[in-house]
Amino acid sequence: MKDLLRKLGIEPVNPGGFCGQWIGSGDKLDSVSPIDGKTIASITQATEAEYDRIADRAQEAFLKWRRVPAPKRGEIVRQLGLALREVKAELGALVTWEMGKIRAEGQGEVQEMIDICDFAVGLSRQLYGLTMASERPGHRMFEQWHPLGIVGVITAFNFPVAVWAWNSALGSVCGDAMLWKPSSSTPLTAIACTRIAEHICRKNDIDPAIFSLVVGRGSSVGDRMLRDRKVPLISCTGSCEVGYRVGETVGRRLGRTILELGGNNAIIVTPEADLKLAIPAILFGAVGTAGQRCTSTRRILVHASIRDELVAKLVTAYKQVRIGNPLEAETLMGPLVNTSGVSDMMKAIERIKQEGGQILWGGEKLTGDAYPGGCYVTPCIAAARNEYAIVQQETFAPILYIIPYETFDEALACHNGVPQGLSSSIFTRNLLEAERFLSATGSDCGIANVNIGTSGAEIGGAFGG
């Protein structure tokens, strides 16, 4: 662990603000691993006054950065991608230590960072505009895309590094400066990434404040960022509740937002589904990252004629999931991010029972020497109805609702009958069902899949609800 932290530039105590230099004199924040409940390292958070200093420096950096030709901005991002390749193992391991996702997922998240850097390098030479016919004689009309300014990036704990890279790689090649506020549950990964970006900038004589960082309380520096007119765009990943507050606060000053929020993602399993495809997809979607993805599978809408068969196969599959230390290669599900997540899951399970649902498998806390820290659970399969209040909410935990249907129209109505819309899927070998699901009268989600699960997306396509 010490060697890993040293290679990533993480000290026992780290300043939580970066604006070309590292600052932070606020309250101490401990980063506690959900693996064993022990502190990895500590951070001195940025104060509101230090936030102002960081934002001012980011604005200065932007005014210079926007003058750099886009292909040269792309070269910086290309080098960032190469630097991430060199520390993929270490940064992926830190993601696992700090967030709790299994080693393969931690490595995969860093690979997403590398991939988006590669994508952005190509984009840096493709910032095209249109030339249009003017109705005025002797005139030419054309469009250009100009840098916007500082982009405030607010990230959630479940993808502590990839979401920053998705925003920063694209925003920086477009000429924007980035100001990152990470989750207080995963500040060390943010510090590690910022140090990598700082090194690349300094090596190329670029003001490193284009990749600024502020680790601090949401109620202080977070709200200050939302109200800051120097930050014309806020990109926020989080819960719907957070999204409401972000949208209202930023909108009040006529700023712009990109919001990636909750998902209550469903899979429709029709009588013509190939269950050999469906079962592993459901398992990965519901159990992967311990159910802490915005694209995690929450609801299974299964035709009544195959409901019992599907449940039996799912229970068999769930029993084979090895739960434990996510650093061990055999582990398929690690801990929830903290004990609050466990408490939320247990409360949700009680509400399922109160509303008339039935626990079909799992949903228990795991204790003992093999499960230190209090963050381990067994994933839960529950029989429920779509109209239950708890089903209408997103519980950020591995709870999977089994909901039977009789007609395809009923399945679509249930599928769309929740307030969230992000990712969706159908398993069928019936082309008409698949095409209906993808049509305007089918899934109302931003992402619709056929014969693959809800979890995950590809960097070349749009992502959102």
DRENDO-1510 file (C-alpha; in Angstrom, 1 decimal, always signed):
<recs>
REC; n; res; u; v; w
REC; 1; MET; +0.0; +0.0; +0.0 .
REC; 2; LYS; +2.8; +2.5; +0.9 .
REC; 3; ASP; +4.6; +1.9; -2.4 .
REC; 4; LEU; +1.3; +2.3; -4.3 .
REC; 5; LEU; +0.5; +5.6; -2.6 .
REC; 6; ARG; +4.0; +6.8; -3.0 .
REC; 7; LYS; +4.0; +6.2; -6.8 .
REC; 8; LEU; +0.7; +8.1; -7.1 .
REC; 9; GLY; +2.0; +11.0; -5.0 .
REC; 10; ILE; -0.3; +10.4; -2.0 .
REC; 11; GLU; +1.1; +11.4; +1.4 .
REC; 12; PRO; -0.2; +10.5; +4.8 .
REC; 13; VAL; -1.8; +14.0; +4.9 .
REC; 14; ASN; -2.6; +15.8; +1.6 .
REC; 15; PRO; -3.8; +19.3; +0.7 .
REC; 16; GLY; -7.2; +19.1; -1.0 .
REC; 17; GLY; -6.9; +22.1; -3.3 .
REC; 18; PHE; -4.9; +22.6; -6.4 .
REC; 19; CYS; -4.6; +25.8; -8.6 .
REC; 20; GLY; -1.1; +25.4; -10.0 .
REC; 21; GLN; +0.0; +24.9; -6.4 .
REC; 22; TRP; -1.3; +22.7; -3.7 .
REC; 23; ILE; -3.3; +24.4; -0.9 .
REC; 24; GLY; -5.8; +23.4; +1.8 .
REC; 25; SER; -6.2; +24.6; +5.4 .
REC; 26; GLY; -9.7; +23.5; +6.2 .
REC; 27; ASP; -11.1; +20.6; +8.2 .
REC; 28; LYS; -9.3; +17.3; +8.1 .
REC; 29; LEU; -11.0; +14.6; +6.0 .
REC; 30; ASP; -10.0; +10.9; +6.4 .
REC; 31; SER; -10.4; +8.6; +3.5 .
REC; 32; VAL; -11.6; +5.3; +5.0 .
REC; 33; SER; -11.5; +2.1; +2.9 .
REC; 34; PRO; -14.7; +0.1; +2.9 .
REC; 35; ILE; -12.6; -3.0; +2.5 .
REC; 36; ASP; -11.5; -3.0; +6.2 .
REC; 37; GLY; -12.7; +0.2; +7.7 .
REC; 38; LYS; -9.2; +1.6; +8.1 .
REC; 39; THR; -8.0; +5.1; +7.1 .
REC; 40; ILE; -5.9; +5.1; +3.9 .
REC; 41; ALA; -4.7; +8.8; +4.2 .
REC; 42; SER; -6.1; +12.2; +5.2 .
REC; 43; ILE; -6.8; +15.4; +3.4 .
REC; 44; THR; -6.9; +19.0; +4.6 .
REC; 45; GLN; -9.9; +20.3; +2.7 .
REC; 46; ALA; -10.2; +23.6; +0.9 .
REC; 47; THR; -12.0; +26.5; +2.6 .
REC; 48; GLU; -14.4; +28.9; +0.9 .
REC; 49; ALA; -11.7; +31.5; +0.6 .
REC; 50; GLU; -9.3; +29.0; -0.9 .
REC; 51; TYR; -12.1; +28.0; -3.4 .
REC; 52; ASP; -12.1; +31.6; -4.6 .
REC; 53; ARG; -8.4; +31.5; -5.0 .
REC; 54; ILE; -8.6; +28.3; -7.0 .
REC; 55; ALA; -11.4; +29.5; -9.2 .
REC; 56; ASP; -9.6; +32.8; -9.9 .
REC; 57; ARG; -6.5; +30.9; -11.0 .
REC; 58; ALA; -8.5; +28.5; -13.1 .
REC; 59; GLN; -10.0; +31.5; -14.9 .
REC; 60; GLU; -6.5; +32.9; -15.6 .
REC; 61; ALA; -5.4; +29.5; -16.9 .
REC; 62; PHE; -8.5; +29.4; -19.2 .
REC; 63; LEU; -7.7; +32.7; -20.8 .
REC; 64; LYS; -4.4; +31.4; -21.9 .
REC; 65; TRP; -5.5; +27.9; -22.7 .
REC; 66; ARG; -8.2; +29.0; -25.1 .
REC; 67; ARG; -5.5; +30.5; -27.3 .
REC; 68; VAL; -3.7; +27.2; -27.8 .
REC; 69; PRO; -4.7; +25.5; -31.1 .
REC; 70; ALA; -7.0; +22.6; -30.6 .
REC; 71; PRO; -4.7; +20.0; -32.0 .
REC; 72; LYS; -2.0; +21.1; -29.5 .
REC; 73; ARG; -4.5; +20.8; -26.8 .
REC; 74; GLY; -5.2; +17.3; -28.0 .
REC; 75; GLU; -1.5; +16.6; -27.7 .
REC; 76; ILE; -1.6; +17.3; -24.0 .
REC; 77; VAL; -4.6; +15.0; -23.6 .
REC; 78; ARG; -2.7; +12.3; -25.6 .
REC; 79; GLN; +0.2; +12.5; -23.1 .
REC; 80; LEU; -2.3; +12.3; -20.3 .
REC; 81; GLY; -3.6; +9.1; -21.7 .
REC; 82; LEU; -0.1; +7.7; -22.0 .
REC; 83; ALA; +0.6; +8.7; -18.3 .
REC; 84; LEU; -2.5; +6.9; -17.2 .
REC; 85; ARG; -1.4; +3.8; -19.0 .
REC; 86; GLU; +1.8; +3.8; -17.0 .
REC; 87; VAL; +0.0; +3.9; -13.7 .
REC; 88; LYS; -3.1; +1.9; -14.6 .
REC; 89; ALA; -2.4; -0.9; -12.1 .
REC; 90; GLU; -1.7; +1.5; -9.2 .
REC; 91; LEU; -4.6; +3.9; -9.9 .
REC; 92; GLY; -7.0; +1.0; -10.4 .
REC; 93; ALA; -5.9; -0.5; -7.1 .
REC; 94; LEU; -6.4; +2.9; -5.4 .
REC; 95; VAL; -10.0; +3.0; -6.8 .
REC; 96; THR; -10.5; -0.4; -5.3 .
REC; 97; TRP; -9.1; +0.5; -1.9 .
REC; 98; GLU; -11.0; +3.8; -1.7 .
REC; 99; MET; -14.3; +2.9; -3.3 .
REC; 100; GLY; -14.5; -0.9; -2.9 .
REC; 101; LYS; -15.2; -2.1; -6.4 .
REC; 102; ILE; -13.4; -5.3; -7.4 .
REC; 103; ARG; -9.9; -5.2; -8.9 .
REC; 104; ALA; -11.1; -5.9; -12.5 .
REC; 105; GLU; -13.6; -3.0; -12.3 .
REC; 106; GLY; -11.0; -0.6; -10.8 .
REC; 107; GLN; -8.6; -1.5; -13.7 .
REC; 108; GLY; -11.5; -1.2; -16.2 .
REC; 109; GLU; -12.3; +2.3; -14.9 .
REC; 110; VAL; -8.8; +3.5; -15.6 .
REC; 111; GLN; -9.0; +2.0; -19.0 .
REC; 112; GLU; -12.1; +4.1; -19.6 .
REC; 113; MET; -10.0; +7.1; -18.8 .
REC; 114; ILE; -7.4; +6.0; -21.3 .
REC; 115; ASP; -10.0; +5.4; -24.0 .
REC; 116; ILE; -11.7; +8.7; -23.6 .
REC; 117; CYS; -8.3; +10.5; -23.9 .
REC; 118; ASP; -7.7; +8.6; -27.2 .
REC; 119; PHE; -11.2; +9.6; -28.3 .
REC; 120; ALA; -10.6; +13.3; -27.4 .
REC; 121; VAL; -7.3; +13.4; -29.2 .
REC; 122; GLY; -9.2; +12.6; -32.5 .
REC; 123; LEU; -11.9; +15.2; -31.6 .
REC; 124; SER; -9.2; +17.9; -31.2 .
REC; 125; ARG; -8.9; +17.8; -35.0 .
REC; 126; GLN; -12.6; +17.6; -35.7 .
REC; 127; LEU; -14.1; +20.6; -34.0 .
REC; 128; TYR; -16.1; +21.4; -37.2 .
REC; 129; GLY; -18.7; +24.0; -37.9 .
REC; 130; LEU; -21.2; +24.4; -40.7 .
REC; 131; THR; -21.2; +26.8; -43.7 .
REC; 132; MET; -24.7; +27.9; -44.5 .
REC; 133; ALA; -26.3; +29.8; -47.4 .
REC; 134; SER; -27.1; +33.3; -46.4 .
REC; 135; GLU; -30.4; +35.0; -47.5 .
REC; 136; ARG; -28.4; +38.3; -47.8 .
REC; 137; PRO; -26.6; +39.0; -51.0 .
REC; 138; GLY; -22.8; +39.1; -50.8 .
REC; 139; HIS; -22.8; +37.5; -47.3 .
REC; 140; ARG; -21.3; +34.3; -46.0 .
REC; 141; MET; -22.7; +32.7; -42.9 .
REC; 142; PHE; -20.9; +30.0; -40.8 .
REC; 143; GLU; -20.8; +28.6; -37.3 .
REC; 144; GLN; -17.8; +28.2; -35.0 .
REC; 145; TRP; -17.4; +26.5; -31.7 .
REC; 146; HIS; -15.6; +28.5; -29.1 .
REC; 147; PRO; -14.4; +27.5; -25.6 .
REC; 148; LEU; -16.9; +28.3; -22.9 .
REC; 149; GLY; -14.8; +28.9; -19.8 .
REC; 150; ILE; -14.3; +27.0; -16.5 .
REC; 151; VAL; -16.2; +23.7; -16.4 .
REC; 152; GLY; -17.1; +22.6; -12.9 .
REC; 153; VAL; -17.0; +18.9; -12.6 .
REC; 154; ILE; -18.8; +17.3; -9.6 .
REC; 155; THR; -18.3; +13.5; -9.5 .
REC; 156; ALA; -19.8; +10.7; -7.4 .
REC; 157; PHE; -18.0; +8.0; -5.4 .
REC; 158; ASN; -19.0; +5.1; -7.7 .
REC; 159; PHE; -16.8; +6.2; -10.6 .
REC; 160; PRO; -14.3; +8.3; -8.8 .
REC; 161; VAL; -11.9; +8.8; -11.8 .
REC; 162; ALA; -13.6; +7.9; -15.0 .
REC; 163; VAL; -16.3; +10.6; -14.9 .
REC; 164; TRP; -13.6; +13.3; -14.4 .
REC; 165; ALA; -11.8; +12.0; -17.4 .
REC; 166; TRP; -15.0; +11.9; -19.6 .
REC; 167; ASN; -15.5; +15.6; -18.8 .
REC; 168; SER; -11.9; +16.7; -18.7 .
REC; 169; ALA; -10.6; +15.1; -21.8 .
REC; 170; LEU; -13.4; +16.5; -23.9 .
REC; 171; GLY; -13.6; +19.8; -22.2 .
REC; 172; SER; -9.9; +20.5; -22.3 .
REC; 173; VAL; -9.4; +19.8; -26.1 .
REC; 174; CYS; -12.3; +22.2; -26.6 .
REC; 175; GLY; -10.3; +24.9; -24.8 .
REC; 176; ASP; -12.0; +24.9; -21.4 .
REC; 177; ALA; -10.4; +24.8; -18.0 .
REC; 178; MET; -11.6; +22.1; -15.5 .
REC; 179; LEU; -12.5; +22.6; -11.8 .
REC; 180; TRP; -13.1; +19.3; -10.1 .
REC; 181; LYS; -15.0; +18.7; -6.9 .
REC; 182; PRO; -14.9; +15.0; -6.2 .
REC; 183; SER; -16.9; +13.0; -3.7 .
REC; 184; SER; -15.8; +13.3; -0.1 .
REC; 185; SER; -15.8; +9.5; -0.1 .
REC; 186; THR; -13.1; +9.2; -2.7 .
REC; 187; PRO; -10.8; +12.2; -2.5 .
REC; 188; LEU; -7.5; +10.4; -2.8 .
REC; 189; THR; -8.2; +9.1; -6.3 .
REC; 190; ALA; -8.9; +12.7; -7.3 .
REC; 191; ILE; -5.6; +14.0; -5.9 .
REC; 192; ALA; -3.8; +11.2; -7.7 .
REC; 193; CYS; -5.3; +12.1; -11.0 .
REC; 194; THR; -4.7; +15.8; -10.6 .
REC; 195; ARG; -1.0; +15.1; -9.8 .
REC; 196; ILE; -0.7; +13.1; -13.1 .
REC; 197; ALA; -2.3; +16.0; -15.0 .
REC; 198; GLU; -0.1; +18.5; -13.2 .
REC; 199; HIS; +3.0; +16.6; -14.3 .
REC; 200; ILE; +1.9; +16.5; -17.9 .
REC; 201; CYS; +1.1; +20.3; -17.9 .
REC; 202; ARG; +4.4; +21.3; -16.3 .
REC; 203; LYS; +6.4; +19.1; -18.7 .
REC; 204; ASN; +4.8; +21.0; -21.6 .
REC; 205; ASP; +5.0; +24.5; -20.1 .
REC; 206; ILE; +1.2; +24.6; -19.8 .
REC; 207; ASP; -0.5; +26.3; -16.8 .
REC; 208; PRO; -1.5; +23.3; -14.7 .
REC; 209; ALA; -4.4; +25.3; -13.3 .
REC; 210; ILE; -6.4; +24.1; -16.3 .
REC; 211; PHE; -6.9; +21.0; -14.2 .
REC; 212; SER; -7.8; +22.4; -10.8 .
REC; 213; LEU; -9.2; +20.6; -7.8 .
REC; 214; VAL; -11.2; +21.5; -4.7 .
REC; 215; VAL; -11.8; +18.9; -2.1 .
REC; 216; GLY; -14.3; +20.3; +0.4 .
REC; 217; ARG; -17.7; +20.2; +1.9 .
REC; 218; GLY; -20.6; +20.3; -0.5 .
REC; 219; SER; -22.4; +22.8; +1.8 .
REC; 220; SER; -19.6; +25.3; +1.6 .
REC; 221; VAL; -17.2; +25.0; -1.5 .
REC; 222; GLY; -19.8; +22.9; -3.4 .
REC; 223; ASP; -22.5; +25.5; -3.1 .
REC; 224; ARG; -20.0; +28.2; -3.8 .
REC; 225; MET; -19.1; +26.5; -7.1 .
REC; 226; LEU; -22.8; +26.3; -8.0 .
REC; 227; ARG; -23.3; +30.0; -7.5 .
REC; 228; ASP; -20.0; +31.1; -9.1 .
REC; 229; ARG; -20.6; +33.1; -12.3 .
REC; 230; LYS; -17.0; +32.3; -13.3 .
REC; 231; VAL; -18.2; +28.7; -13.9 .
REC; 232; PRO; -20.6; +28.9; -16.8 .
REC; 233; LEU; -21.1; +25.1; -17.0 .
REC; 234; ILE; -21.6; +22.5; -14.2 .
REC; 235; SER; -21.3; +18.8; -15.0 .
REC; 236; CYS; -22.7; +16.9; -12.1 .
REC; 237; THR; -23.0; +13.1; -11.5 .
REC; 238; GLY; -25.1; +12.1; -8.5 .
REC; 239; SER; -28.5; +11.4; -7.1 .
REC; 240; CYS; -31.7; +12.9; -8.4 .
REC; 241; GLU; -31.9; +14.9; -5.1 .
REC; 242; VAL; -28.5; +16.4; -5.8 .
REC; 243; GLY; -29.5; +17.1; -9.4 .
REC; 244; TYR; -32.6; +19.1; -8.3 .
REC; 245; ARG; -30.4; +21.3; -6.1 .
REC; 246; VAL; -27.7; +21.7; -8.8 .
REC; 247; GLY; -30.1; +22.5; -11.5 .
REC; 248; GLU; -32.1; +25.0; -9.5 .
REC; 249; THR; -29.0; +26.8; -8.1 .
REC; 250; VAL; -27.1; +27.0; -11.4 .
REC; 251; GLY; -30.2; +27.8; -13.4 .
REC; 252; ARG; -31.0; +30.7; -11.1 .
REC; 253; ARG; -27.9; +32.5; -12.5 .
REC; 254; LEU; -28.7; +31.3; -16.0 .
REC; 255; GLY; -25.7; +28.9; -16.0 .
REC; 256; ARG; -25.7; +25.6; -17.8 .
REC; 257; THR; -25.8; +22.1; -16.4 .
REC; 258; ILE; -25.0; +18.6; -17.6 .
REC; 259; LEU; -26.7; +16.3; -15.1 .
REC; 260; GLU; -26.2; +12.5; -15.0 .
REC; 261; LEU; -28.4; +11.4; -12.1 .
REC; 262; GLY; -30.4; +8.4; -10.8 .
REC; 263; GLY; -31.4; +5.3; -12.8 .
REC; 264; ASN; -34.2; +2.9; -12.0 .
REC; 265; ASN; -33.1; +0.6; -14.8 .
REC; 266; ALA; -35.3; -2.3; -15.9 .
REC; 267; ILE; -34.8; -5.4; -18.1 .
REC; 268; ILE; -37.8; -6.9; -19.9 .
REC; 269; VAL; -37.5; -10.7; -20.2 .
REC; 270; THR; -40.1; -12.0; -22.7 .
REC; 271; PRO; -41.2; -15.6; -23.3 .
REC; 272; GLU; -38.9; -15.7; -26.3 .
REC; 273; ALA; -35.8; -14.6; -24.4 .
REC; 274; ASP; -32.6; -16.7; -24.4 .
REC; 275; LEU; -32.1; -17.2; -20.7 .
REC; 276; LYS; -28.5; -18.3; -21.3 .
REC; 277; LEU; -27.9; -14.7; -22.3 .
REC; 278; ALA; -30.2; -13.1; -19.9 .
REC; 279; ILE; -29.1; -14.6; -16.6 .
REC; 280; PRO; -25.4; -13.5; -16.7 .
REC; 281; ALA; -26.4; -10.1; -18.0 .
REC; 282; ILE; -28.9; -9.6; -15.1 .
REC; 283; LEU; -26.4; -10.9; -12.6 .
REC; 284; PHE; -23.6; -8.5; -13.8 .
REC; 285; GLY; -26.0; -5.6; -14.0 .
REC; 286; ALA; -27.5; -6.1; -10.5 .
REC; 287; VAL; -24.5; -7.3; -8.6 .
REC; 288; GLY; -21.6; -5.5; -10.4 .
REC; 289; THR; -20.1; -2.7; -8.3 .
REC; 290; ALA; -22.3; -4.0; -5.5 .
REC; 291; GLY; -25.3; -2.4; -7.3 .
REC; 292; GLN; -23.7; +1.1; -7.1 .
REC; 293; ARG; -23.8; +2.0; -10.7 .
REC; 294; CYS; -26.3; +4.6; -12.1 .
REC; 295; THR; -26.8; +1.9; -14.8 .
REC; 296; SER; -27.2; -1.0; -12.4 .
REC; 297; THR; -30.2; -3.3; -13.1 .
REC; 298; ARG; -32.9; -2.6; -10.5 .
REC; 299; ARG; -36.1; -4.2; -11.9 .
REC; 300; ILE; -36.8; -7.3; -13.9 .
REC; 301; LEU; -40.1; -7.3; -15.8 .
REC; 302; VAL; -40.5; -11.0; -16.6 .
REC; 303; HIS; -43.4; -12.7; -18.4 .
REC; 304; ALA; -45.5; -14.6; -15.9 .
REC; 305; SER; -45.1; -17.9; -17.8 .
REC; 306; ILE; -41.3; -17.9; -17.2 .
REC; 307; ARG; -41.1; -16.1; -13.9 .
REC; 308; ASP; -40.5; -19.1; -11.7 .
REC; 309; GLU; -37.9; -20.5; -14.1 .
REC; 310; LEU; -36.0; -17.2; -14.2 .
REC; 311; VAL; -36.1; -16.8; -10.4 .
REC; 312; ALA; -34.7; -20.3; -9.9 .
REC; 313; LYS; -31.9; -19.7; -12.3 .
REC; 314; LEU; -31.1; -16.3; -10.8 .
REC; 315; VAL; -31.0; -17.7; -7.2 .
REC; 316; THR; -28.6; -20.4; -8.4 .
REC; 317; ALA; -26.4; -17.8; -10.1 .
REC; 318; TYR; -26.5; -15.5; -7.0 .
REC; 319; LYS; -25.4; -18.3; -4.7 .
REC; 320; GLN; -22.2; -18.6; -6.8 .
REC; 321; VAL; -21.2; -15.0; -6.3 .
REC; 322; ARG; -18.1; -14.8; -4.1 .
REC; 323; ILE; -18.3; -11.8; -1.8 .
REC; 324; GLY; -15.3; -10.4; +0.0 .
REC; 325; ASN; -12.1; -8.5; -0.3 .
REC; 326; PRO; -12.3; -6.8; -3.8 .
REC; 327; LEU; -8.5; -7.0; -4.1 .
REC; 328; GLU; -8.7; -10.8; -4.4 .
REC; 329; ALA; -9.0; -12.1; -7.9 .
REC; 330; GLU; -11.8; -14.6; -7.1 .
REC; 331; THR; -14.1; -11.9; -5.6 .
REC; 332; LEU; -17.0; -10.9; -7.7 .
REC; 333; MET; -18.7; -8.5; -5.3 .
REC; 334; GLY; -16.9; -6.2; -2.8 .
REC; 335; PRO; -18.3; -4.0; -0.1 .
REC; 336; LEU; -20.7; -1.1; -0.3 .
REC; 337; VAL; -18.9; +2.3; -0.2 .
REC; 338; ASN; -19.7; +2.9; +3.5 .
REC; 339; THR; -21.9; +1.8; +6.4 .
REC; 340; SER; -24.5; +4.4; +5.5 .
REC; 341; GLY; -25.0; +2.6; +2.2 .
REC; 342; VAL; -25.6; -0.6; +4.2 .
REC; 343; SER; -28.1; +1.1; +6.4 .
REC; 344; ASP; -30.0; +2.4; +3.4 .
REC; 345; MET; -30.1; -1.0; +1.9 .
REC; 346; MET; -31.5; -2.6; +5.1 .
REC; 347; LYS; -34.1; +0.1; +5.4 .
REC; 348; ALA; -35.2; -0.5; +1.8 .
REC; 349; ILE; -35.5; -4.3; +2.5 .
REC; 350; GLU; -37.8; -3.5; +5.5 .
REC; 351; ARG; -39.9; -1.3; +3.3 .
REC; 352; ILE; -40.2; -4.0; +0.7 .
REC; 353; LYS; -41.7; -6.3; +3.4 .
REC; 354; GLN; -44.0; -3.6; +4.7 .
REC; 355; GLU; -45.4; -2.9; +1.3 .
REC; 356; GLY; -46.2; -6.6; +0.7 .
REC; 357; GLY; -43.1; -7.8; -1.1 .
REC; 358; GLN; -41.1; -10.9; -0.4 .
REC; 359; ILE; -37.4; -11.5; -0.1 .
REC; 360; LEU; -36.5; -14.4; -2.4 .
REC; 361; TRP; -32.8; -14.5; -1.6 .
REC; 362; GLY; -30.1; -12.6; +0.2 .
REC; 363; GLY; -30.3; -9.1; +1.6 .
REC; 364; GLU; -28.3; -9.8; +4.7 .
REC; 365; LYS; -25.4; -8.0; +6.5 .
REC; 366; LEU; -22.2; -10.0; +6.5 .
REC; 367; THR; -20.1; -10.0; +9.7 .
REC; 368; GLY; -17.0; -11.7; +11.1 .
REC; 369; ASP; -13.3; -11.6; +10.4 .
REC; 370; ALA; -13.8; -12.2; +6.7 .
REC; 371; TYR; -15.9; -9.1; +6.4 .
REC; 372; PRO; -14.3; -6.2; +8.4 .
REC; 373; GLY; -15.5; -2.7; +8.3 .
REC; 374; GLY; -19.2; -3.3; +8.3 .
REC; 375; CYS; -19.8; -2.7; +4.6 .
REC; 376; TYR; -20.4; -6.2; +3.2 .
REC; 377; VAL; -23.9; -7.6; +2.3 .
REC; 378; THR; -25.4; -10.3; +0.2 .
REC; 379; PRO; -27.2; -9.1; -2.9 .
REC; 380; CYS; -30.9; -9.3; -2.6 .
REC; 381; ILE; -33.6; -10.6; -5.0 .
REC; 382; ALA; -37.2; -9.5; -4.0 .
REC; 383; ALA; -40.7; -10.2; -5.4 .
REC; 384; ALA; -42.4; -6.8; -5.7 .
REC; 385; ARG; -44.9; -4.7; -7.7 .
REC; 386; ASN; -44.0; -1.8; -9.8 .
REC; 387; GLU; -46.3; +0.6; -7.9 .
REC; 388; TYR; -44.6; +0.0; -4.5 .
REC; 389; ALA; -43.2; +3.3; -3.3 .
REC; 390; ILE; -39.8; +1.7; -2.6 .
REC; 391; VAL; -39.7; +0.4; -6.2 .
REC; 392; GLN; -40.4; +3.9; -7.5 .
REC; 393; GLN; -37.2; +5.0; -5.8 .
REC; 394; GLU; -33.6; +4.2; -6.6 .
REC; 395; THR; -31.8; +2.4; -3.8 .
REC; 396; PHE; -28.1; +2.5; -4.5 .
REC; 397; ALA; -27.5; -1.0; -3.4 .
REC; 398; PRO; -27.7; -4.6; -4.9 .
REC; 399; ILE; -31.5; -5.0; -4.6 .
REC; 400; LEU; -33.2; -6.6; -7.6 .
REC; 401; TYR; -37.0; -6.5; -8.0 .
REC; 402; ILE; -38.8; -9.3; -9.8 .
REC; 403; ILE; -42.1; -8.0; -11.3 .
REC; 404; PRO; -44.2; -10.3; -13.5 .
REC; 405; TYR; -46.3; -9.1; -16.5 .
REC; 406; GLU; -48.9; -10.6; -18.8 .
REC; 407; THR; -48.9; -8.5; -22.0 .
REC; 408; PHE; -46.1; -6.7; -23.8 .
REC; 409; ASP; -47.9; -3.4; -23.5 .
REC; 410; GLU; -48.2; -4.0; -19.8 .
REC; 411; ALA; -44.4; -4.6; -19.6 .
REC; 412; LEU; -43.6; -1.3; -21.5 .
REC; 413; ALA; -46.0; +0.6; -19.2 .
REC; 414; CYS; -44.3; -0.8; -16.1 .
REC; 415; HIS; -40.9; -0.2; -17.6 .
REC; 416; ASN; -41.6; +3.5; -18.2 .
REC; 417; GLY; -43.7; +3.8; -15.1 .
REC; 418; VAL; -41.0; +5.2; -12.8 .
REC; 419; PRO; -39.7; +8.8; -12.6 .
REC; 420; GLN; -36.2; +8.0; -13.5 .
REC; 421; GLY; -34.9; +7.1; -17.0 .
REC; 422; LEU; -31.4; +6.2; -17.8 .
REC; 423; SER; -30.6; +2.7; -19.1 .
REC; 424; SER; -32.9; -0.1; -20.2 .
REC; 425; SER; -32.8; -3.5; -21.9 .
REC; 426; ILE; -34.9; -6.2; -23.4 .
REC; 427; PHE; -34.1; -9.9; -23.9 .
REC; 428; THR; -36.0; -11.4; -26.8 .
REC; 429; ARG; -35.5; -13.3; -30.0 .
REC; 430; ASN; -38.6; -11.7; -31.4 .
REC; 431; LEU; -37.6; -8.9; -33.9 .
REC; 432; LEU; -40.9; -7.1; -33.6 .
REC; 433; GLU; -40.6; -6.9; -29.8 .
REC; 434; ALA; -37.0; -5.6; -30.1 .
REC; 435; GLU; -38.0; -3.0; -32.6 .
REC; 436; ARG; -41.0; -1.9; -30.6 .
REC; 437; PHE; -38.7; -1.5; -27.5 .
REC; 438; LEU; -36.3; +0.7; -29.5 .
REC; 439; SER; -39.1; +2.8; -31.0 .
REC; 440; ALA; -40.8; +6.0; -29.9 .
REC; 441; THR; -43.5; +3.9; -28.2 .
REC; 442; GLY; -40.9; +1.7; -26.4 .
REC; 443; SER; -38.3; +2.5; -23.8 .
REC; 444; ASP; -38.3; +6.1; -22.6 .
REC; 445; CYS; -34.7; +5.8; -21.4 .
REC; 446; GLY; -31.6; +7.5; -22.9 .
REC; 447; ILE; -30.0; +4.2; -23.4 .
REC; 448; ALA; -31.8; +1.1; -24.8 .
REC; 449; ASN; -30.2; -2.3; -25.2 .
REC; 450; VAL; -31.3; -5.5; -26.9 .
REC; 451; ASN; -30.0; -8.8; -25.6 .
REC; 452; ILE; -27.3; -7.1; -23.4 .
REC; 453; GLY; -27.7; -5.8; -19.9 .
REC; 454; THR; -28.3; -2.3; -18.7 .
REC; 455; SER; -24.9; -1.7; -17.0 .
REC; 456; GLY; -22.2; +0.3; -18.8 .
REC; 457; ALA; -22.0; +2.3; -22.0 .
REC; 458; GLU; -19.5; +3.1; -24.7 .
REC; 459; ILE; -17.6; +6.3; -25.0 .
REC; 460; GLY; -18.5; +7.0; -28.6 .
REC; 461; GLY; -22.2; +7.3; -27.8 .
REC; 462; ALA; -24.3; +9.8; -25.8 .
REC; 463; PHE; -24.8; +8.9; -22.2 .
REC; 464; GLY; -27.7; +10.1; -20.1 .
REC; 465; GLY; -31.3; +9.9; -19.1 .
</recs>
